[in-house]
Amino acid sequence: MNRRSLLAALATGAATVLAGCGHPSVVLDLSEATDDDVADEVSMNADPDSEEYDVVASAIENGTATRRGRYELFDRTDTVRVDGAFYEVTETRVASSEVTVYEVLLDLDPEDTTPELGEIAFDDLPETDRKRLERIVTEADPPLGDGYDIGVDYGSAEEVGNDSVFVPDREYDVLVYGGERYRVAVNSRTAPEAEYRYEASEVAPDVETFADRVRDRYLFVLAGLSDAEREVVEESIDGAYFEDDDAFRSVVDRIRDHDAIREDDFDGTWLLEYEGAAYLAYVEW
């Protein structure tokens, strides 16, 4: 996890490794603005084995692509990196319907471990089931209670494919892992689904060109600082600045006078130049 990601995780309480420790209410953190880091702030990288990659690659090759799903793929950004190039992707909902989705339930401490349908060892599960259930059965301190302890969202039968031994038709009701026996049940429900149409147009052939476009749009020079303000900035480069003092507030006001790459109610990210070097500035106020 990079420095700014850790700071963001602390802000949301996601970093459980530091549970019980307070975190400051304000932060200024400056990190080197490499081409990849700049690009990552305003785009997503579609991994070759991802649904996002398949959709965009199809739209590039064929001019358009369609998919059915229960959620949008590009609700956070419409700029996608595929095979090193960057594309602006439009995602349009063209139809709505309903689909049956499935949830696999595990009782991790069942009173009765005698199977009615049959039992199967974890290592004998198809890959689609192992991938979904491995995190649960390997949990060192799983949640335990009366009845079924945890549910795993499998999605629709189309999303699961034909390999699962639990969805859509449950073939076993006892799972064996590391000498432990777990009871398995399956719930189903109806959920909204939509058909989406995608189009993609190239905006940059490589990361260097794309990063330059982002710099042209957002980069500003942070200059004319007082000695106290310079101390805030330089400490934020060496690590991060956490003091909610006048100098911090003044620097943040200067930064917020410029367009942000991303800005929410209490935090944001800017691209700035200080002393001839470019930085991504993450700020909480």
C-alpha positions in Angstrom: 0.0 0.0 0.0 1.5 3.4 -1.0 1.6 6.3 1.4 -1.4 8.1 0.2 -3.5 4.9 0.1 -2.6 4.2 3.7 -3.6 7.7 4.7 -6.9 7.3 2.9 -7.4 3.9 4.5 -6.8 5.5 7.9 -9.4 8.1 7.1 -12.1 5.5 6.4 -11.1 3.2 9.2 -10.1 0.5 6.6 -6.6 -0.2 8.0 -7.4 -2.8 10.6 -3.8 -3.3 11.4 -3.9 -0.1 13.3 -7.1 -0.7 15.1 -7.5 1.2 18.3 -5.1 4.0 17.3 -6.5 7.4 16.5 -5.6 9.2 13.3 -5.2 12.9 12.7 -8.2 14.9 11.5 -6.1 16.8 8.9 -3.4 15.6 6.5 -1.2 17.1 3.8 0.8 14.5 1.9 2.9 15.1 -1.2 4.2 12.2 -3.3 6.2 12.2 -6.5 3.9 12.6 -9.5 5.2 9.9 -11.9 3.5 9.3 -15.2 1.8 6.1 -13.9 0.7 7.7 -10.6 -0.8 10.7 -12.4 -2.6 8.4 -14.9 -3.9 6.2 -12.1 -5.6 9.2 -10.4 -7.9 9.8 -13.3 -8.3 6.4 -15.0 -8.6 2.7 -14.2 -6.3 0.0 -15.5 -8.3 -2.9 -16.9 -6.6 -6.2 -16.1 -6.6 -8.6 -19.1 -8.6 -11.2 -17.2 -11.3 -8.7 -16.1 -14.8 -8.1 -17.4 -13.9 -4.4 -17.9 -11.0 -5.4 -20.2 -13.3 -7.8 -22.2 -16.0 -5.1 -22.7 -13.6 -2.3 -23.7 -11.5 -4.6 -26.0 -14.7 -5.7 -27.7 -15.9 -2.1 -28.1 -12.5 -1.1 -29.6 -12.5 -4.0 -32.1 -16.2 -3.8 -33.1 -17.2 -0.2 -32.5 -19.6 -1.2 -29.8 -20.2 -3.9 -27.1 -23.0 -5.0 -24.9 -23.3 -6.8 -21.6 -26.0 -7.7 -19.1 -25.2 -7.0 -15.4 -26.5 -5.9 -12.1 -24.2 -2.9 -11.8 -22.3 -0.4 -13.9 -18.7 -1.2 -14.7 -17.5 2.4 -15.0 -19.3 4.3 -12.4 -16.1 5.8 -10.9 -14.3 6.8 -14.1 -15.0 6.8 -17.8 -11.3 6.7 -18.8 -9.9 3.2 -19.0 -6.3 1.9 -19.7 -6.2 -1.1 -22.0 -2.9 -2.6 -23.3 -1.1 0.6 -22.5 -3.5 3.0 -24.3 -6.2 5.1 -22.8 -9.8 5.2 -23.9 -12.9 7.2 -23.0 -15.7 4.8 -22.5 -19.4 5.5 -22.6 -21.7 3.2 -20.7 -25.4 3.5 -21.6 -28.2 1.5 -20.0 -30.5 0.4 -22.8 -32.9 -2.0 -21.1 -33.8 -3.2 -17.6 -35.0 -6.6 -16.4 -34.7 -9.0 -13.4 -32.5 -11.9 -12.7 -32.2 -14.6 -10.0 -29.0 -14.3 -7.9 -27.6 -16.8 -5.4 -26.0 -16.7 -2.0 -24.1 -19.6 -0.6 -24.5 -19.9 3.2 -22.0 -21.6 5.6 -22.7 -22.9 9.1 -19.2 -23.1 10.5 -20.1 -24.9 13.7 -23.2 -27.1 12.8 -24.7 -29.4 15.4 -25.4 -32.0 12.8 -22.7 -32.7 10.2 -24.4 -35.7 8.6 -25.0 -34.9 4.9 -28.4 -35.3 3.2 -27.2 -34.6 -0.3 -23.5 -35.5 0.0 -20.2 -34.1 1.2 -17.2 -32.7 -0.7 -13.7 -31.8 0.3 -12.6 -28.2 -0.3 -9.8 -29.3 -2.6 -12.2 -31.2 -4.8 -14.4 -28.1 -5.4 -14.4 -26.6 -8.9 -12.2 -23.4 -9.1 -15.2 -21.1 -9.2 -16.3 -22.4 -5.8 -12.8 -22.5 -4.3 -12.2 -18.8 -5.3 -15.4 -17.7 -3.6 -15.1 -19.7 -0.4 -11.4 -19.9 0.3 -11.3 -16.6 2.3 -14.1 -18.0 4.5 -12.7 -21.4 5.3 -9.2 -20.1 5.9 -10.3 -17.3 8.3 -8.4 -17.6 11.6 -11.3 -16.2 13.7 -14.5 -16.6 11.7 -17.9 -15.3 13.0 -19.8 -18.0 14.9 -23.4 -18.1 16.1 -26.6 -20.0 15.9 -27.5 -21.2 12.4 -25.7 -20.2 9.3 -22.8 -17.9 10.1 -21.8 -16.2 6.8 -23.1 -15.8 3.3 -21.1 -15.5 0.1 -22.6 -13.6 -2.9 -22.3 -15.8 -6.0 -24.3 -13.6 -8.4 -26.4 -14.9 -11.2 -26.1 -18.3 -12.8 -24.7 -16.6 -15.9 -22.0 -14.9 -13.8 -21.1 -18.2 -12.0 -21.0 -20.3 -15.2 -21.5 -24.0 -15.4 -18.8 -25.3 -13.0 -20.2 -24.6 -9.5 -21.5 -27.5 -7.4 -23.6 -25.2 -5.4 -25.2 -22.7 -7.9 -27.7 -22.9 -9.3 -28.2 -26.5 -8.2 -26.8 -27.6 -4.9 -25.1 -31.0 -5.2 -23.6 -31.1 -1.7 -24.7 -29.8 1.7 -21.5 -30.6 3.7 -18.1 -29.1 3.0 -14.9 -30.6 4.5 -11.8 -28.4 5.1 -8.8 -29.1 7.3 -10.7 -31.7 9.3 -13.7 -29.3 9.9 -17.2 -30.0 8.5 -19.4 -27.1 7.5 -23.0 -27.2 6.5 -23.9 -25.5 3.2 -27.2 -24.0 2.1 -28.1 -21.8 -0.9 -30.5 -18.8 -1.0 -31.9 -17.2 -4.1 -33.6 -13.9 -4.7 -34.7 -11.7 -7.6 -32.5 -8.7 -8.4 -32.6 -5.9 -11.0 -30.5 -6.3 -14.0 -29.7 -4.1 -17.0 -28.4 -4.3 -20.5 -25.6 -1.9 -21.2 -24.0 -0.6 -24.4 -20.4 0.5 -24.6 -18.4 2.6 -27.0 -14.7 3.5 -26.7 -12.6 6.2 -28.2 -8.8 6.5 -27.8 -7.6 9.6 -25.9 -3.9 8.8 -25.6 -1.7 6.0 -27.1 0.5 5.6 -24.0 0.9 6.6 -20.4 3.4 9.5 -21.1 1.0 11.2 -23.5 -1.9 10.7 -21.2 -0.1 12.0 -18.1 1.0 15.1 -20.1 -2.7 15.7 -20.9 -3.6 15.5 -17.2 -0.7 17.9 -16.3 -1.9 20.4 -18.9 -5.3 20.3 -17.3 -4.5 20.3 -13.6 -0.9 21.2 -12.8 -0.3 24.5 -11.0 2.8 26.0 -9.3 2.7 26.4 -5.5 5.0 29.4 -4.9 5.3 32.6 -2.9 5.1 30.8 0.5 6.0 32.1 3.9 8.6 30.3 5.9 5.9 28.6 8.0 4.1 27.5 4.9 7.3 26.2 3.4 7.9 24.1 6.5 4.4 22.6 6.1 5.0 21.7 2.5 8.5 20.3 3.0 7.4 18.2 5.9 4.6 16.8 3.8 7.1 15.7 1.2 9.4 14.0 3.7 6.4 12.1 5.3 3.1 13.9 5.9 1.9 16.9 7.8 -0.8 16.4 10.4 -1.0 19.7 12.4 -4.2 21.7 12.1 -2.4 25.1 12.5 -2.6 28.4 10.7 0.2 27.5 8.3 -1.5 24.3 7.3 -4.8 26.0 6.8 -3.1 28.7 4.6 -1.4 26.1 2.4 -4.6 24.2 2.0 -6.5 27.3 1.0 -3.8 28.0 -1.6 -4.1 24.5 -3.0 -7.9 24.6 -3.0 -7.9 27.7 -5.0 -7.0 25.5 -8.0 -9.0 22.8 -9.8 -8.7 19.4 -8.1 -8.2 16.0 -9.8 -10.8 14.8 -7.2 -12.4 16.7 -4.4 -15.0 15.6 -1.9 -16.5 17.3 1.2 -13.4 16.9 3.4 -10.6 15.6 1.2 -9.2 15.7 -2.3 -6.2 15.3 -4.6 -4.4 18.0 -6.5 -1.4 18.1 -8.9 1.1 20.7 -8.1 4.6 21.9 -8.8 6.9 22.9 -5.9 10.5 23.9 -6.3 10.6 22.6 -9.9 9.2 19.1 -9.0 5.7 17.8 -9.6 3.7 16.2 -6.8 0.3 14.6 -6.2 -1.1 16.4 -3.1 -3.5 14.5 -1.0 -5.3 16.7 1.5 -7.8 16.2 4.4 -9.1 19.3 6.1 
